[in-house]
Amino acid sequence: MAFERKSPRDVARSLGERSRNHKREQNQSGSWRRETFTLSRAEARAKAREWFDQYPKAAYMTEIESWRALPEDRIEFTIRRLPTAD
């Protein structure tokens, strides 16, 4: 069986494509659990505290992924975590 010689550019392109496909598969597999809330400022703080108490950052990599302030002192935020801890 003869091996095909590849240029460094071909190898780099192949590895880059493989990496992009792997990342796409991970995102589609739902490796992160996300939930979006729209609450008053006080309720948003309480909800975030509840999540961090229930799913500690060290074990579940819990974090506020994004947030924004809305009119009438409301906050919309997305919190994410890993589904299980190792």
MMTF fields as JSON, N, C-alpha, C and O atoms, coordinates in Angstrom:
{
  "mmtfVersion": "1.0.0",
  "mmtfProducer": "UNKNOWN",
  "numBonds": 343,
  "numAtoms": 344,
  "numGroups": 86,
  "numChains": 1,
  "numModels": 1,
  "chainsPerModel": [1],
  "groupsPerChain": [86],
  "chainIdList": ["A"],
  "bondAtomList": [4, 2, 8, 6, 12, 10, 16, 14, 20, 18, 24, 22, 28, 26, 32, 30, 36, 34, 40, 38, 44, 42, 48, 46, 52, 50, 56, 54, 60, 58, 64, 62, 68, 66, 72, 70, 76, 74, 80, 78, 84, 82, 88, 86, 92, 90, 96, 94, 100, 98, 104, 102, 108, 106, 112, 110, 116, 114, 120, 118, 124, 122, 128, 126, 132, 130, 136, 134, 140, 138, 144, 142, 148, 146, 152, 150, 156, 154, 160, 158, 164, 162, 168, 166, 172, 170, 176, 174, 180, 178, 184, 182, 188, 186, 192, 190, 196, 194, 200, 198, 204, 202, 208, 206, 212, 210, 216, 214, 220, 218, 224, 222, 228, 226, 232, 230, 236, 234, 240, 238, 244, 242, 248, 246, 252, 250, 256, 254, 260, 258, 264, 262, 268, 266, 272, 270, 276, 274, 280, 278, 284, 282, 288, 286, 292, 290, 296, 294, 300, 298, 304, 302, 308, 306, 312, 310, 316, 314, 320, 318, 324, 322, 328, 326, 332, 330, 336, 334, 340, 338],
  "bondOrderList": [1, 1, 1, 1, 1, 1, 1, 1, 1, 1, 1, 1, 1, 1, 1, 1, 1, 1, 1, 1, 1, 1, 1, 1, 1, 1, 1, 1, 1, 1, 1, 1, 1, 1, 1, 1, 1, 1, 1, 1, 1, 1, 1, 1, 1, 1, 1, 1, 1, 1, 1, 1, 1, 1, 1, 1, 1, 1, 1, 1, 1, 1, 1, 1, 1, 1, 1, 1, 1, 1, 1, 1, 1, 1, 1, 1, 1, 1, 1, 1, 1, 1, 1, 1, 1],
  "groupList": [{"groupName": "MET", "atomNameList": ["N", "CA", "C", "O"], "elementList": ["N", "C", "C", "O"], "formalChargeList": [0, 0, 0, 0], "bondAtomList": [1, 0, 2, 1, 3, 2], "bondOrderList": [1, 1, 2], "singleLetterCode": "M", "chemCompType": "L-PEPTIDE LINKING"}, {"groupName": "ALA", "atomNameList": ["N", "CA", "C", "O"], "elementList": ["N", "C", "C", "O"], "formalChargeList": [0, 0, 0, 0], "bondAtomList": [1, 0, 2, 1, 3, 2], "bondOrderList": [1, 1, 2], "singleLetterCode": "A", "chemCompType": "L-PEPTIDE LINKING"}, {"groupName": "PHE", "atomNameList": ["N", "CA", "C", "O"], "elementList": ["N", "C", "C", "O"], "formalChargeList": [0, 0, 0, 0], "bondAtomList": [1, 0, 2, 1, 3, 2], "bondOrderList": [1, 1, 2], "singleLetterCode": "F", "chemCompType": "L-PEPTIDE LINKING"}, {"groupName": "GLU", "atomNameList": ["N", "CA", "C", "O"], "elementList": ["N", "C", "C", "O"], "formalChargeList": [0, 0, 0, 0], "bondAtomList": [1, 0, 2, 1, 3, 2], "bondOrderList": [1, 1, 2], "singleLetterCode": "E", "chemCompType": "L-PEPTIDE LINKING"}, {"groupName": "ARG", "atomNameList": ["N", "CA", "C", "O"], "elementList": ["N", "C", "C", "O"], "formalChargeList": [0, 0, 0, 0], "bondAtomList": [1, 0, 2, 1, 3, 2], "bondOrderList": [1, 1, 2], "singleLetterCode": "R", "chemCompType": "L-PEPTIDE LINKING"}, {"groupName": "LYS", "atomNameList": ["N", "CA", "C", "O"], "elementList": ["N", "C", "C", "O"], "formalChargeList": [0, 0, 0, 0], "bondAtomList": [1, 0, 2, 1, 3, 2], "bondOrderList": [1, 1, 2], "singleLetterCode": "K", "chemCompType": "L-PEPTIDE LINKING"}, {"groupName": "SER", "atomNameList": ["N", "CA", "C", "O"], "elementList": ["N", "C", "C", "O"], "formalChargeList": [0, 0, 0, 0], "bondAtomList": [1, 0, 2, 1, 3, 2], "bondOrderList": [1, 1, 2], "singleLetterCode": "S", "chemCompType": "L-PEPTIDE LINKING"}, {"groupName": "PRO", "atomNameList": ["N", "CA", "C", "O"], "elementList": ["N", "C", "C", "O"], "formalChargeList": [0, 0, 0, 0], "bondAtomList": [1, 0, 2, 1, 3, 2], "bondOrderList": [1, 1, 2], "singleLetterCode": "P", "chemCompType": "L-PEPTIDE LINKING"}, {"groupName": "ASP", "atomNameList": ["N", "CA", "C", "O"], "elementList": ["N", "C", "C", "O"], "formalChargeList": [0, 0, 0, 0], "bondAtomList": [1, 0, 2, 1, 3, 2], "bondOrderList": [1, 1, 2], "singleLetterCode": "D", "chemCompType": "L-PEPTIDE LINKING"}, {"groupName": "VAL", "atomNameList": ["N", "CA", "C", "O"], "elementList": ["N", "C", "C", "O"], "formalChargeList": [0, 0, 0, 0], "bondAtomList": [1, 0, 2, 1, 3, 2], "bondOrderList": [1, 1, 2], "singleLetterCode": "V", "chemCompType": "L-PEPTIDE LINKING"}, {"groupName": "LEU", "atomNameList": ["N", "CA", "C", "O"], "elementList": ["N", "C", "C", "O"], "formalChargeList": [0, 0, 0, 0], "bondAtomList": [1, 0, 2, 1, 3, 2], "bondOrderList": [1, 1, 2], "singleLetterCode": "L", "chemCompType": "L-PEPTIDE LINKING"}, {"groupName": "GLY", "atomNameList": ["N", "CA", "C", "O"], "elementList": ["N", "C", "C", "O"], "formalChargeList": [0, 0, 0, 0], "bondAtomList": [1, 0, 2, 1, 3, 2], "bondOrderList": [1, 1, 2], "singleLetterCode": "G", "chemCompType": "PEPTIDE LINKING"}, {"groupName": "ASN", "atomNameList": ["N", "CA", "C", "O"], "elementList": ["N", "C", "C", "O"], "formalChargeList": [0, 0, 0, 0], "bondAtomList": [1, 0, 2, 1, 3, 2], "bondOrderList": [1, 1, 2], "singleLetterCode": "N", "chemCompType": "L-PEPTIDE LINKING"}, {"groupName": "HIS", "atomNameList": ["N", "CA", "C", "O"], "elementList": ["N", "C", "C", "O"], "formalChargeList": [0, 0, 0, 0], "bondAtomList": [1, 0, 2, 1, 3, 2], "bondOrderList": [1, 1, 2], "singleLetterCode": "H", "chemCompType": "L-PEPTIDE LINKING"}, {"groupName": "GLN", "atomNameList": ["N", "CA", "C", "O"], "elementList": ["N", "C", "C", "O"], "formalChargeList": [0, 0, 0, 0], "bondAtomList": [1, 0, 2, 1, 3, 2], "bondOrderList": [1, 1, 2], "singleLetterCode": "Q", "chemCompType": "L-PEPTIDE LINKING"}, {"groupName": "TRP", "atomNameList": ["N", "CA", "C", "O"], "elementList": ["N", "C", "C", "O"], "formalChargeList": [0, 0, 0, 0], "bondAtomList": [1, 0, 2, 1, 3, 2], "bondOrderList": [1, 1, 2], "singleLetterCode": "W", "chemCompType": "L-PEPTIDE LINKING"}, {"groupName": "THR", "atomNameList": ["N", "CA", "C", "O"], "elementList": ["N", "C", "C", "O"], "formalChargeList": [0, 0, 0, 0], "bondAtomList": [1, 0, 2, 1, 3, 2], "bondOrderList": [1, 1, 2], "singleLetterCode": "T", "chemCompType": "L-PEPTIDE LINKING"}, {"groupName": "TYR", "atomNameList": ["N", "CA", "C", "O"], "elementList": ["N", "C", "C", "O"], "formalChargeList": [0, 0, 0, 0], "bondAtomList": [1, 0, 2, 1, 3, 2], "bondOrderList": [1, 1, 2], "singleLetterCode": "Y", "chemCompType": "L-PEPTIDE LINKING"}, {"groupName": "ILE", "atomNameList": ["N", "CA", "C", "O"], "elementList": ["N", "C", "C", "O"], "formalChargeList": [0, 0, 0, 0], "bondAtomList": [1, 0, 2, 1, 3, 2], "bondOrderList": [1, 1, 2], "singleLetterCode": "I", "chemCompType": "L-PEPTIDE LINKING"}],
  "groupTypeList": [0, 1, 2, 3, 4, 5, 6, 7, 4, 8, 9, 1, 4, 6, 10, 11, 3, 4, 6, 4, 12, 13, 5, 4, 3, 14, 12, 14, 6, 11, 6, 15, 4, 4, 3, 16, 2, 16, 10, 6, 4, 1, 3, 1, 4, 1, 5, 1, 4, 3, 15, 2, 8, 14, 17, 7, 5, 1, 1, 17, 0, 16, 3, 18, 3, 6, 15, 4, 1, 10, 7, 3, 8, 4, 18, 3, 2, 16, 18, 4, 4, 10, 7, 16, 1, 8],
  "groupIdList": [1, 2, 3, 4, 5, 6, 7, 8, 9, 10, 11, 12, 13, 14, 15, 16, 17, 18, 19, 20, 21, 22, 23, 24, 25, 26, 27, 28, 29, 30, 31, 32, 33, 34, 35, 36, 37, 38, 39, 40, 41, 42, 43, 44, 45, 46, 47, 48, 49, 50, 51, 52, 53, 54, 55, 56, 57, 58, 59, 60, 61, 62, 63, 64, 65, 66, 67, 68, 69, 70, 71, 72, 73, 74, 75, 76, 77, 78, 79, 80, 81, 82, 83, 84, 85, 86],
  "secStructList": [7, 7, 7, 7, 7, 7, 7, 2, 2, 2, 2, 2, 2, 2, 2, 2, 2, 2, 2, 2, 2, 2, 2, 2, 2, 2, 2, 2, 6, 6, 7, 1, 3, 3, 3, 3, 3, 3, 3, 3, 2, 2, 2, 2, 2, 2, 2, 2, 2, 2, 2, 2, 2, 2, 1, 7, 2, 2, 2, 2, 7, 7, 3, 3, 3, 3, 3, 3, 3, 3, 6, 6, 6, 3, 3, 3, 3, 3, 3, 3, 3, 7, 1, 1, 7, 7],
  "xCoordList": [0.845, 0.0, 0.898, 1.769, 0.691, 1.492, 0.867, -0.351, 1.724, 1.254, 1.319, 2.279, 0.297, 0.252, 1.006, 0.749, 1.92, 2.66, 1.785, 1.183, 1.731, 0.934, 1.846, 2.849, 1.482, 2.246, 1.863, 0.801, 2.698, 2.349, 1.013, 0.255, 0.737, -0.532, -1.706, -2.709, -1.589, -2.659, -2.865, -4.001, -1.775, -1.866, -2.544, -3.426, -2.131, -2.723, -4.212, -5.021, -4.568, -5.978, -6.798, -7.901, -6.263, -6.961, -7.151, -8.23, -6.096, -6.204, -7.18, -7.939, -7.158, -8.09, -9.529, -10.403, -9.779, -11.126, -11.589, -12.74, -10.695, -11.024, -11.38, -12.332, -10.603, -10.852, -12.209, -12.961, -12.517, -13.808, -14.965, -15.979, -14.831, -15.885, -16.082, -17.213, -14.979, -15.072, -15.799, -16.662, -15.461, -16.13, -17.607, -18.443, -17.938, -19.333, -20.103, -21.236, -19.503, -20.148, -20.371, -21.423, -19.403, -19.554, -20.707, -21.496, -20.82, -21.903, -23.242, -24.211, -23.334, -24.585, -24.951, -26.128, -23.964, -24.246, -24.824, -25.268, -24.824, -25.419, -24.568, -25.096, -23.259, -22.403, -22.647, -22.344, -23.182, -23.512, -25.02, -25.775, -25.448, -26.86, -27.001, -26.305, -27.889, -28.106, -29.561, -30.468, -29.763, -31.105, -31.079, -30.175, -32.076, -32.165, -33.33, -34.412, -33.097, -34.103, -34.261, -33.307, -35.45, -35.704, -36.445, -37.613, -35.742, -36.264, -35.935, -35.112, -36.599, -36.219, -34.794, -34.301, -34.134, -32.735, -32.56, -31.641, -33.409, -33.299, -33.549, -32.837, -34.572, -34.866, -33.731, -33.417, -33.116, -31.999, -30.814, -30.188, -30.51, -29.421, -29.722, -28.854, -30.964, -31.354, -31.274, -30.819, -31.712, -31.682, -30.233, -29.914, -29.364, -27.954, -27.33, -26.598, -27.613, -27.084, -27.568, -26.806, -28.849, -29.426, -28.675, -28.354, -28.394, -27.678, -26.262, -25.802, -25.565, -24.189, -24.147, -23.174, -25.187, -25.247, -25.526, -24.923, -26.446, -26.832, -25.774, -25.535, -25.147, -24.145, -22.861, -22.631, -22.025, -20.807, -19.913, -19.77, -19.324, -18.469, -17.334, -17.003, -16.74, -15.603, -15.975, -15.156, -17.181, -17.579, -18.311, -18.14, -19.117, -19.969, -19.579, -20.215, -18.541, -18.104, -19.25, -19.354, -20.093, -21.235, -20.758, -19.816, -21.423, -21.09, -22.248, -23.074, -22.285, -23.227, -22.606, -21.557, -23.256, -22.702, -22.879, -21.968, -24.052, -24.31, -25.44, -26.253, -25.469, -26.553, -26.721, -25.804, -27.923, -28.175, -29.27, -30.168, -29.182, -30.182, -31.306, -31.056, -32.526, -33.707, -34.424, -34.117, -35.367, -36.142, -36.87, -37.078, -37.242, -37.988, -37.168, -37.715, -35.855, -34.952, -35.036, -35.004, -35.144, -35.163, -33.836, -33.188, -33.455, -32.202, -32.524, -33.27, -31.955, -32.047, -30.654, -29.677, -30.565, -29.258, -29.366, -30.399, -28.271, -28.158, -27.069, -25.953, -27.413, -26.461, -26.214, -27.133, -24.971, -24.659, -23.862, -23.21, -23.937, -23.201, -23.029, -23.725, -22.084, -21.949, -23.064, -23.48, -23.559, -24.68, -24.314, -25.166, -23.072, -22.669, -21.263, -20.486, -20.944, -19.578, -18.797, -19.372, -17.507, -16.646, -16.363, -15.655],
  "yCoordList": [-1.167, 0.0, 1.239, 1.377, 2.11, 3.331, 4.446, 4.626, 5.19, 6.322, 7.588, 7.824, 8.379, 9.642, 10.703, 10.889, 11.388, 12.462, 13.705, 14.07, 14.342, 15.556, 16.721, 16.566, 17.863, 19.07, 19.53, 19.158, 20.32, 20.855, 21.608, 21.565, 22.293, 23.01, 22.036, 22.301, 20.904, 19.901, 19.309, 19.105, 19.033, 18.477, 19.485, 19.119, 20.748, 21.788, 21.946, 22.059, 21.953, 22.093, 20.918, 21.108, 19.713, 18.516, 18.546, 18.231, 18.928, 18.995, 20.087, 19.897, 21.224, 22.305, 21.89, 22.189, 21.197, 20.727, 19.705, 19.733, 18.813, 17.814, 18.497, 18.106, 19.521, 20.26, 20.967, 20.929, 21.607, 22.304, 21.317, 21.605, 20.171, 19.157, 18.642, 18.43, 18.441, 17.96, 18.985, 18.614, 20.262, 21.315, 21.379, 21.551, 21.244, 21.285, 20.11, 20.281, 18.926, 17.753, 17.946, 17.572, 18.523, 18.76, 19.712, 19.483, 20.777, 21.733, 21.096, 21.39, 20.233, 19.582, 18.501, 18.178, 17.947, 16.882, 17.432, 16.666, 18.753, 19.343, 19.133, 18.838, 19.281, 19.047, 20.069, 19.791, 21.232, 22.246, 22.306, 22.181, 22.496, 22.758, 24.261, 24.875, 24.851, 26.291, 26.585, 25.858, 27.651, 28.113, 29.632, 30.233, 30.244, 31.696, 32.155, 31.571, 33.207, 33.762, 35.25, 35.913, 35.771, 37.211, 37.503, 37.149, 38.156, 38.378, 39.784, 40.481, 40.186, 41.453, 41.304, 40.187, 42.422, 42.376, 41.513, 40.696, 41.678, 40.9, 39.409, 38.555, 39.109, 37.706, 37.075, 35.899, 37.851, 37.339, 36.976, 35.933, 37.833, 37.522, 36.258, 35.404, 36.145, 34.96, 33.689, 32.65, 33.768, 32.602, 32.192, 31.003, 33.157, 32.847, 32.211, 31.228, 32.762, 32.202, 30.763, 29.889, 30.528, 29.177, 28.193, 27.086, 28.579, 27.713, 27.439, 26.298, 28.478, 28.276, 27.434, 26.715, 27.513, 26.649, 25.203, 24.276, 25.017, 23.666, 23.021, 21.816, 23.822, 23.316, 24.123, 25.067, 23.779, 24.556, 24.685, 23.754, 25.859, 26.148, 25.137, 24.729, 24.731, 23.816, 22.455, 21.841, 21.989, 20.667, 20.712, 19.815, 21.741, 21.79, 22.883, 23.029, 23.651, 24.767, 25.743, 26.293, 25.946, 26.841, 28.269, 28.728, 28.972, 30.372, 31.1, 30.499, 32.401, 33.254, 33.468, 34.1, 32.942, 33.003, 34.391, 34.913, 34.983, 36.329, 36.949, 36.246, 38.279, 38.964, 40.346, 40.892, 40.912, 42.275, 42.878, 42.181, 44.182, 44.919, 45.338, 45.851, 45.114, 45.487, 46.637, 46.938, 47.273, 48.322, 47.779, 46.574, 48.684, 48.348, 47.488, 46.638, 47.707, 47.031, 45.502, 44.813, 44.995, 43.542, 43.124, 43.897, 41.895, 41.337, 40.064, 39.21, 39.944, 38.698, 38.089, 38.75, 36.821, 36.179, 34.71, 34.069, 34.202, 32.786, 32.211, 32.726, 31.142, 30.465, 29.081, 28.442, 28.627, 27.311, 26.501, 27.041, 25.183, 24.256, 22.95, 22.676, 22.149, 20.792, 19.945, 20.202, 18.95, 18.153, 17.287, 17.038, 16.82, 15.991, 16.343, 16.885, 16.038, 16.283, 14.983, 13.898, 15.093, 13.904, 13.406, 12.413],
  "zCoordList": [0.0, 0.0, 0.0, 0.859, -0.934, -1.051, -0.231, -0.22, 0.452, 1.237, 0.402, -0.331, 0.528, -0.2, 0.592, 1.781, -0.048, 0.618, 0.621, -0.389, 1.778, 1.901, 2.244, 2.94, 1.75, 2.072, 3.479, 3.978, 4.114, 5.434, 5.417, 6.386, 4.313, 4.199, 4.234, 4.896, 3.522, 3.515, 4.902, 5.33, 5.603, 6.955, 7.889, 8.666, 7.812, 8.664, 8.371, 9.293, 7.106, 6.721, 7.251, 7.763, 7.129, 7.598, 9.117, 9.619, 9.843, 11.302, 11.745, 12.695, 11.059, 11.38, 11.155, 11.968, 10.044, 9.749, 10.789, 11.224, 11.178, 12.193, 13.518, 14.193, 13.878, 15.119, 15.078, 16.051, 13.957, 13.828, 13.906, 14.544, 13.274, 13.329, 14.75, 15.187, 15.467, 16.848, 17.723, 18.518, 17.585, 18.361, 18.016, 18.904, 16.745, 16.309, 16.914, 17.362, 16.93, 17.52, 19.013, 19.531, 19.711, 21.142, 21.404, 22.32, 20.615, 20.803, 20.529, 21.23, 19.536, 19.206, 20.22, 20.383, 20.892, 21.845, 23.139, 23.994, 23.292, 24.474, 25.709, 26.781, 25.576, 26.727, 27.831, 28.991, 27.509, 28.522, 28.699, 27.735, 29.937, 30.231, 30.381, 31.189, 29.615, 29.667, 29.999, 29.593, 30.736, 31.012, 31.053, 31.632, 30.435, 30.378, 31.238, 31.201, 32.015, 32.918, 32.64, 32.233, 32.855, 32.855, 34.154, 34.315, 35.076, 36.424, 36.889, 36.295, 37.967, 38.587, 39.104, 39.261, 39.369, 39.798, 41.05, 41.106, 42.035, 43.281, 43.03, 43.558, 42.217, 41.905, 41.09, 41.273, 40.194, 39.389, 40.285, 40.098, 41.251, 42.186, 42.971, 43.15, 43.44, 44.221, 43.367, 43.845, 42.111, 41.222, 40.934, 40.954, 40.67, 40.419, 41.656, 41.545, 42.828, 44.078, 44.258, 44.672, 43.941, 44.049, 43.148, 43.581, 41.915, 40.989, 41.471, 41.426, 41.935, 42.392, 43.669, 43.898, 44.499, 45.686, 45.29, 45.83, 44.341, 43.923, 43.02, 43.102, 42.163, 41.224, 41.398, 40.643, 42.365, 42.64, 41.408, 40.615, 41.277, 40.118, 39.983, 38.869, 41.089, 41.043, 40.441, 39.757, 40.685, 40.214, 38.872, 38.047, 38.647, 37.466, 36.475, 35.431, 36.793, 35.957, 35.678, 34.582, 36.664, 36.548, 36.328, 36.975, 35.402, 35.192, 34.525, 33.84, 34.744, 34.029, 32.649, 32.518, 31.641, 30.296, 29.682, 29.04, 29.883, 29.383, 30.203, 30.804, 30.212, 30.89, 30.294, 29.68, 30.486, 30.051, 30.909, 31.382, 31.102, 31.879, 30.933, 29.842, 31.362, 30.591, 31.302, 32.455, 30.627, 31.298, 32.533, 32.675, 33.402, 34.62, 35.57, 36.272, 35.594, 36.531, 36.457, 37.477, 35.235, 35.025, 34.403, 33.698, 34.68, 34.171, 33.402, 33.88, 32.206, 31.442, 31.458, 31.106, 31.867, 31.914, 31.559, 31.753, 31.037, 30.71, 31.593, 31.649, 32.277, 33.159, 32.569, 32.056, 32.647, 32.102, 33.112, 34.005, 32.938, 33.802, 33.052, 32.074, 33.531, 33.011, 33.607, 34.736, 32.891, 33.408, 34.603, 35.456, 34.693, 35.821, 36.236, 35.449, 37.459, 37.956, 37.874, 37.966, 37.704, 37.66, 39.052, 39.22]
}
